[in-house]
Amino acid sequence: MKLSQLLTAQSQQMESSLVRELLHYSQQPDILSFAGGLPDEAYMPDFPALESVADSRQYGPSEGEKALREQVVATVAERGIQASVEQTLITNGSQQGLDIVSRLILDSDSMILTEQPTYLAAIQVFKLQGAIIQDVISDDEGMSVAMMRSLIEAHQPKAVYLIPNFQNPAGHCYSLKRRQEIAALLDEKGILLIEDDPYRDLCFEEVDRTPISSLLKSAPWIYMGSYSKVLWPGLRTGYLVSCEEIAPYLVKLKQATDLHTNRLGQNLIASYLATGEFPAHLEKLQRVYKAKRDTMMLALDKYLGDLVQFEKPAGGMFVWLTLPEGVSSKKVLADALEKKVLILPGTPFYPNNSENFDRNIRLSFARVPESKLDQSISLLADVIKAQL
Ligand SMILES: Cc1ncc(COP(=O)(O)O)c(C=O)c1O
């Protein structure tokens, strides 16, 4: 049998993630990497002592460790989402949350609305289901409500996928007004909200972060969180909290997928959270990343201020640059790599006709040492100017 006969239609079309392919460069010590949404390991706390998690040897519940689920319930309650432990599922990172949700709702030919641009690995997951991904024009306050309404009325999409806080890749944070308008529209039309919120705790300014899920009155919702950006991504631990009707289906899918998330990782996180050190740790991360963001902003102004467009993100890890006309992000990637600076071109963040969107690059300020930010932006500026 030929391989093409063996693979499903979707598997044949699968593309590998550019970020994953570039990751091996970012691990080389002489490369200054702005690519990848990797947190800075210099600020990761030590793991709790192994004795505290010794009882992780046996199989566990598919829903996840009870102690961690209770902590998630308390965390999301502080954010305004009232949910029970039964509505909470621990996942192998929020990436698995996206996979499980996709398999729950997306048939081939189902439509899902996303921001434009959107998280590239969400595009991969939705495409794997064969779904039609309709990206919706988004500005610095969030997804366009008018366009969302007309697409919902024309196509009855299955769901809307949003990253309202410090969006990946564009860095924007939705205004409260936009959050309210979107919630009202979803309630009116009864459309499922998938709200992905891994960056919310990396917040540097006073901005509204009300979960849109908490504003809904009747529409179904799934809210996703992760410990990757604020603790240890290597443990691959995230969560899904969903409305009562959807939660049992997510658990069944989790069972079929991998029985349950690794208990050791879940218990390490639960045990760390129980120490009470997490809030101080978050404050430290906010200070460190804010300082890096500010240094990057200064360097961008200094070396590229009159050439590229960018907004100052109020949190998260990313700055989204629009390059001057005629400058290609792919060429910037190749030329910058020769100078040992790694960036991520914007194209994979566009689900449709991505080749038309070759004028953006995403820079993460999180993992480059602050002392090297100025120098690496200066090198990047040389590369961009050489293309003019
Ligand atoms: C918007 C968004 N969702 C989900 C994820 C996946 O995170 P996790 O490590 O929890 O799987 C990422 C990681 O970069 C992300 O940026």
The ligand as an SDF file (V2000), in Angstrom:
LIG
                    3D

 16 16  0  0  0  0  0  0  0  0999 V2000
   -2.2610   30.7960   22.9320 C   0  0  0  0  0  0  0  0  0  0  0  0
   -1.6240   29.5190   23.3590 C   0  0  0  0  0  0  0  0  0  0  0  0
   -2.3930   28.4750   23.6610 N   0  0  0  0  0  0  0  0  0  0  0  0
   -1.8660   27.3100   24.0630 C   0  0  0  0  0  0  0  0  0  0  0  0
   -0.4980   27.1380   24.1630 C   0  0  0  0  0  0  0  0  0  0  0  0
    0.0310   25.7950   24.5790 C   0  0  0  0  0  0  0  0  0  0  0  0
    0.5530   25.8400   25.8590 O   0  0  0  0  0  0  0  0  0  0  0  0
    0.8680   24.5820   26.7370 P   0  0  0  0  0  0  0  0  0  0  0  0
    2.3320   24.5930   26.9930 O   0  0  0  0  0  0  0  0  0  0  0  0
    0.0550   24.7310   27.9940 O   0  0  0  0  0  0  0  0  0  0  0  0
    0.4560   23.3640   25.9750 O   0  0  0  0  0  0  0  0  0  0  0  0
    0.3590   28.1980   23.8500 C   0  0  0  0  0  0  0  0  0  0  0  0
    1.8130   28.0240   23.9040 C   0  0  0  0  0  0  0  0  0  0  0  0
    2.5940   28.7840   23.3780 O   0  0  0  0  0  0  0  0  0  0  0  0
   -0.2280   29.4210   23.4330 C   0  0  0  0  0  0  0  0  0  0  0  0
    0.5240   30.4840   23.1040 O   0  0  0  0  0  0  0  0  0  0  0  0
  1  2  1  0
  2  3  1  0
  2 15  2  0
  3  4  2  0
  4  5  1  0
  5  6  1  0
  5 12  2  0
  6  7  1  0
  7  8  1  0
  8  9  2  0
  8 10  1  0
  8 11  1  0
 12 13  1  0
 12 15  1  0
 13 14  2  0
 15 16  1  0
M  END
$$$$
